[in-house]
Amino acid sequence: MEIRTRTLGQVNVVEIIGEIDGSTAPAIQEKILPLADKPGSKLLLDMGGVTFMASAGLRLQLLMYRKIVGKGGKVVLVNIPPNLAATMEATGFLDLLPHRDSVEDGVAALG
């Protein structure tokens, strides 16, 4: 599992490559949540490199979403692979979490 971070304007972009499960979710959380500490933060989570996501990944997304939105920030997921999108659709996560097809569309959505 690899986590890459960069900034595009005022948007923190986090790209995850590999699996998100019970053993990798804590490391991802440790990397992402500090980016959500500032009030009004904008976070784009690029899921294009995620090959598998267990329920720990869904919990992580919910925690991230609540923390950012609770501080007046915004989050958007992009490049969600079809197999993950199906699971997220079935669990209602795609109704809760803003998502777009590309990094460019996600940055635009974050304004």
C-alpha positions as CSV (number, residue, x, y, z in Angstrom):
1,M,0.0,0.0,0.0
2,E,1.3,3.4,-0.9
3,I,-0.1,6.9,0.0
4,R,0.9,9.9,-2.1
5,T,-0.1,13.4,-1.1
6,R,0.2,16.7,-3.0
7,T,-1.5,20.0,-3.2
8,L,-3.4,21.5,-6.1
9,G,-4.1,25.1,-5.2
10,Q,-6.0,24.9,-1.9
11,V,-6.9,21.2,-2.4
12,N,-5.1,18.4,-0.6
13,V,-4.9,15.5,-2.9
14,V,-4.4,12.0,-1.5
15,E,-3.8,9.1,-3.8
16,I,-4.1,5.6,-2.4
17,I,-2.5,2.7,-4.2
18,G,-3.1,-0.9,-3.1
19,E,-5.6,-2.4,-0.6
20,I,-7.5,-0.8,2.1
21,D,-8.3,-3.3,4.9
22,G,-8.0,-3.6,8.6
23,S,-4.2,-3.7,8.5
24,T,-3.7,-0.7,6.2
25,A,-6.6,1.6,7.2
26,P,-4.8,2.9,10.4
27,A,-1.8,4.1,8.3
28,I,-4.1,5.8,5.8
29,Q,-6.0,7.4,8.6
30,E,-2.8,8.6,10.2
31,K,-1.9,10.3,6.9
32,I,-5.3,11.7,5.9
33,L,-6.9,13.0,9.1
34,P,-4.3,15.7,9.9
35,L,-5.1,17.2,6.5
36,A,-8.7,17.5,7.8
37,D,-7.8,19.4,10.9
38,K,-7.9,22.9,9.5
39,P,-11.4,24.5,9.4
40,G,-12.5,24.8,5.8
41,S,-10.0,22.2,4.4
42,K,-10.6,20.7,1.0
43,L,-9.6,17.1,0.5
44,L,-9.7,15.1,-2.7
45,L,-9.3,11.3,-2.3
46,D,-8.1,9.6,-5.5
47,M,-9.2,6.0,-5.3
48,G,-8.0,5.0,-8.8
49,G,-5.2,2.8,-7.5
50,V,-7.2,1.0,-4.9
51,T,-7.4,-2.7,-5.8
52,F,-9.5,-3.8,-2.8
53,M,-11.5,-2.2,0.0
54,A,-12.8,-3.9,3.1
55,S,-15.3,-2.5,5.6
56,A,-12.4,-0.8,7.3
57,G,-12.0,1.4,4.2
58,L,-15.7,2.4,4.4
59,R,-15.3,3.3,8.1
60,L,-12.3,5.4,7.2
61,Q,-14.2,7.3,4.6
62,L,-17.0,8.0,6.9
63,L,-14.7,9.2,9.7
64,M,-12.8,11.4,7.2
65,Y,-16.1,12.8,5.8
66,R,-17.5,13.6,9.3
67,K,-14.3,15.2,10.5
68,I,-13.9,17.5,7.4
69,V,-17.5,18.5,7.1
70,G,-17.7,19.0,10.9
71,K,-15.1,21.7,10.5
72,G,-16.7,23.3,7.5
73,G,-14.6,21.6,4.9
74,K,-15.3,19.7,1.8
75,V,-14.2,16.3,0.5
76,V,-14.7,14.5,-2.8
77,L,-13.7,11.0,-4.0
78,V,-12.5,10.5,-7.6
79,N,-11.5,7.7,-9.9
80,I,-13.5,5.1,-7.9
81,P,-12.9,1.7,-9.6
82,P,-16.1,-0.1,-10.7
83,N,-15.8,-2.9,-8.3
84,L,-15.5,-0.5,-5.3
85,A,-18.2,1.7,-6.7
86,A,-20.6,-1.2,-6.7
87,T,-20.0,-1.9,-3.0
88,M,-20.2,1.8,-2.2
89,E,-23.4,2.1,-4.1
90,A,-25.0,-0.9,-2.3
91,T,-24.0,0.4,1.1
92,G,-25.3,4.0,0.4
93,F,-21.8,5.6,0.5
94,L,-22.1,7.0,-3.0
95,D,-25.3,8.8,-1.8
96,L,-23.4,10.3,1.2
97,L,-19.9,11.0,-0.2
98,P,-19.5,13.5,-3.1
99,H,-17.7,11.8,-6.0
100,R,-16.5,12.7,-9.5
101,D,-14.9,10.8,-12.4
102,S,-11.5,12.6,-12.5
103,V,-9.1,14.7,-10.4
104,E,-9.9,17.7,-12.5
105,D,-13.6,17.3,-12.0
106,G,-13.0,16.8,-8.3
107,V,-10.9,19.9,-7.9
108,A,-13.6,21.9,-9.8
109,A,-16.3,20.5,-7.4
110,L,-14.3,21.6,-4.4
111,G,-14.2,25.1,-5.8
